[in-house]
């Protein structure tokens, strides 16, 4: 039997194990409980379970966290994971991971790193440029994974609230 046939059989028998979080497609018609906005506090949008999420207005204006996440992702993450979370030859796309993984699993991987075979995701738990904006990065990637925003810098953004400014100042020192 050819190797490709074996791969197809294995993928059919063990679909979750056959694909990494980043390789699992995002079904935009499926219910994703960590996506819908249930509340808003000082420009921070949250799901029913208090998980940060994105908000895109009808005119394309993104919330501050999504915009900030775009900036922080491209300053720290895209070097390995490619522009807009699309992946590279060096590391997988992670825009789907932000949708397919649970929030706390995503955070754990970024904070503590992970090794899978020869693939190594370094830990970023001591990097303030990541940790102070980890929710922003997560929200941006989730918006990309759900195709809520196109590739590239968001053209319109909500203003940065005083609460975001104070949190950033406190975290960055």
ABEGO torsion letter per residue (X at the ends): XBAAAAAAAAAAABAAAABBAAABBBBAABBBAAABBABBBGGBBBBAAGBBBBBBBAAGBBBAAAAAAAAAAAAAAAAAAEBGGAEBAABBBAAAAAAABBAAAAAAAAAAEBBBEABBBBBAAABAAAAAAAAAAAAAAAAAAAGABBBEBBABBBBBBAAAAAAAAAAAX
